[in-house]
Amino acid sequence: MKLTYFQGDPPNFGDELNATMWQHLLPENFFDHDPSVLFIGIGSVIQHIYPKEARKIVVGSGYGGYTRKPDVHDGSWDFHFVRGPQTTEALGLSPDLAIADAAILLRETPLPAPAMGIKTAFMPHFESLERGNWKAACALAGVKFIDPSHHPDKVIAQVRGAELLITEAMHGAIVADALRTPWIGVRAMHHVHRFKWHDWADALNIDYRPQFLFPSNIREGWAMTTGRWGSGPKIMAVAKSPLARPFNGACTHLAARSLQKLAKIEPQLSRDSEIDRATDRAMTAVKKLIDDYGPNPSFA
């Protein structure tokens, strides 16, 4: 069985959790490089791109709307649980499969010690690392910048240690919620990332309230208002021109003020009963997975 997840450049914290979390939950040598059986875990990775002949084992993934919907009823898919009810509805699956994002299972693994001295932190979406100017905005705001391209252990330690996490990255909120760090979700700069937030939040009965965060430069403002990535030749030429510098600087200062204002509003957190229920259901699904595909599989 081959561990399959999105591997970006730069790496993305949420996706990279696959490389570290599952080793604590599954038997040794559970994974190999056999592409005939694909393990599809954390991420919006229920997609149409996989070979039809491969068996697809889904454990806590979601459909993100980034690609066309796969035919999940062709006999090659084995769903143990998915991220939320919007995934089950979009793909025509049983509502009982909507448990939570698989990253909730960090609660059942050893965790790095909390980083000390973090009052308020901000984690951007990993794509905003290149497009935005969030490190500077955080420095101006007096907010700890959490880089989603860093190793998962470092990010988890910072999230655990923070008194409050403001996050554009969905897995910032997912991990914060799982580890009981209050969080504030900001509306993703690009609309394509917004569907999956509601998918996850609905699974835990969270009344998700996305907040507006001022863009940190011209490129992010372009992405937010047009729905385009802000990387075309015209916007890049404008963004890099000398005339844009004062506008980019003003955006960064306004983004910093926006972070400071957000830090004063009431954060969110799922109810303890909801997170406990979802964790228990997800662990039950993982135990069945091990029964089916582990050292002495019941699946043939």
N, C-alpha and C positions, 0 to 999 in steps of 0.2 A: 504494500500500500504506500502510495507516494503522498507526502504532505504537500498540499497545493495551496498557495496563497499569493496575493499581489506583492510583488517585490519592486519597489520604485526606486528612483534616484532623484532626490535623496530618499533613504528608507523612511517608512512611515510607522510610527510607534504602534498604532492599532494593529496593523498587519504583521509587524515583527513580533508581536506577542505570540503568534503561532510557533515561532522558532524556540520559544523559551517556556511557555506555559504547559504545553501538552506533555512534555517530558516528565512532568510531575504527576500527571493524571493517568497516563497510559503505560502499559507494560514496556519493559526494555525491549528494544528492537521491534516495536510495533510498526514502525515505518521502515520502508526500504525505497528503492528507486524504481519500483515496478509501476509503469504508467498504465497498466491495465485496470488498476483500482486506485482511484483518486480520493484522498481525504480532503474535504472542503470545510474549513473551520471558520475562524474569525475573519470578518470582512464582508463587503457587499459583493460576494464572489459567486453567487448563484447566477450563472451566465450561460449563454448558448455556445460558448467557444470551445467546450471540451469535446474530445472525440466521442462520437456516438457509441462506439464499441466499448469504451471504458466504463467501468462501474463507478458511479459517483456517490460517495458517502458524505452526507451533509450533517454537520454537527454544529449548530448554532450560527450558521451563516444567514445572510439576508440578501434579498433582491434589492438592488439600488436604483434600477432604471437606467443604468449606464449603457446597457446593451439591450437588444431585443430579448423577449422572454424565451427561455429554453422550453423545450417540450419535456416537462418533468414526468410525463405519463407514458414514456416510451419503453419502460421496463428497465432502464439503466440507472435509475436514481433510487437511493435508499436514504430517506429522511429520518433522522433521529430527533432533531428539533431545529427550529429556525428562530430568527431574531424577534419576529413580532407578527401581529395580525395583518399588517399591510402586505407582508411577504406572502402569507398563506392566501390572502384574498387575490393578490395579483397572479398567483400561480395555480390557483384552484386546488389548494391543499387543505387537509383537515385543520380546522381552527385549533385543535388540541396540540398541534405541533408548535404553536406560537408560545414559546417559553421565555426566551431572553437572548441577548447577544452572548455568545460563548465566553466572552471575557469576564462574565460574572463569576466564572469558575476560578478566577484568581483567589477568591475567598477560600478555596480549598487547597491552596498551594502555599509553600514557604514564601515569605515576602521580605524584601530588603527593609532595613530599619528606616523609619521616617527621617527625611532631611529636617534639620533643625532651623528655626528662625524664619520661617516663611509665613507671612501674614496673608497676603493676597498674591496669587500667581495667575498668569495668563498663558494659555497654550493655543497658538494659531493652528489652523489646518496646515498640513505639511506643504501644500501647494502655495500657501501664503508666505512661506519662508523665502521663496525666490521672488514672488510678486510684490510682497508687502515690505513694510519697514517697521516691523513689530518689536524688534530688539531695542531700537531707539525709542519707540513710543513707550515701552515698558520702563526704560531708564528714566524718561521724563516724568512718568506717572508714579514712580516709586513702587512698581509692581515687579515681582519676580517673573522673568521670562523663562518659560519651559519650552525647550526645543524638542519638537516631536520627532526629529530625526536621530535623537540620541538613543542609546541602548535602553531597552525596556526597563531594566532594573533601576537605572538612574531616574527615568521618568516616574516610575512607580514610587520611588522613595520621595521624590519631590511632591507628587500628588498626595501621598500619605501624610506628609509633613505640613502641607498647606492648611491654613485655617479656612481658606476660600479659594476655589478655582474658577476663574472665568475662562471659558473655552469655546473656540470655534471648531476645534477638533471633536467629533462625536465621541471617539474613544477616550478623550479626556473626561467627558461627562460620564461615560459608562464605567470607567475605572474608578473615578471619584465616587460615584454612587455606590458601587460595589464595596468600596473600602470605607464608606461613610464619611467622605469629605464633602461638605456642602459645595454646590456648584451653581454657576450661572451660565446657561448656554446662549451664545450669541448667534444671530442669524448668519448662516454661511455667506461669505462674500459672493459666491456663485450659487445660483438657485438650484443647480443640478444636484447639490449635496443635501438638500433639505428634506426630501422624501424619507430618507432612512432614519432621521432623527425621530420622526413621529412613529415609525415602525417600532423602534426600540422603546420609546417612552410609553406607548400604548400597552406594550406587553407587561409593564410594571405599574400600570394605572397611574402614571405621572401626568399631571396636567401641565404639559410642556409649554413654557412661556418664553419663546425666543426673544432676545433683546437686540435692539439696534446698536451696532458698534460702528463708529465713524471710520471710514477707510483710511489707511495710513499713508496712501499716496495716490497719484493720478491713476495708475494702472488698476488698483483695487476699486477705485471709484467707477472706472470704466466697466469693470466686470460686474459690479453691483447694479449699475443702471441699465446696461445693455444685454446682460446675460452672455456676453462673450468673454473669452479668457483673458483679455488684456495683453495678448502677446503678438498681435498682428503687426505688420510693418508700420502702419500709420500710427497706432497708439504708442509703439515702441519709440518711434522717431520723436513724437511729442514728449513722451515721458523722459527721454534722455537729453532733450534740448536744454540749453542754458536758461531759456525763458521759463522752463518748468520748475526749476529749482526752488524758487520761493513758494510756488503752489504746493510742491511736494513737502517742503518744510512746514507749511501751514497745516497741511493734512496730518502730518505726524503729531504736531502739537494738539490738534483737535482730537485725534485718536487717543492721545494720552489723557486728555480731559475726560473723554468718553469712558475710558477704563476707570478713572477715579470715581465717576458718577455711578457706574455699574457696581463698584465695590460697596456702595452704600445701600443697595436695594436688597430685598429679602431673597436669599438663595433658595435653591430647590434640593430635594432629597426624597427618594421614594420611601414609603413607609417600611419600617423594619419587617413587618409581617409579609409584605410583598417581596422584598429581597430574599427573605428566608425561604418563602414558598418557591420562588423561581430557582433558587440555588438547589434546593432539594430535588425539584423536578429535573433540572439539568444534570445533576449527579446520577439520578436514576437512569436517565437516557445514556449517559456515558458508561455506566455499568452494563447496560444491555449491549452497547457497542462492543465492549470488551468480550462479553459472552459470545457475540456473533463473529468477531474477527480477531480475537486474541489468540494466545498460544494453543488453546483447545477449542477452536471455533465451533459454534453450533450451526453457523451458516455454511452451506455447501454450494 
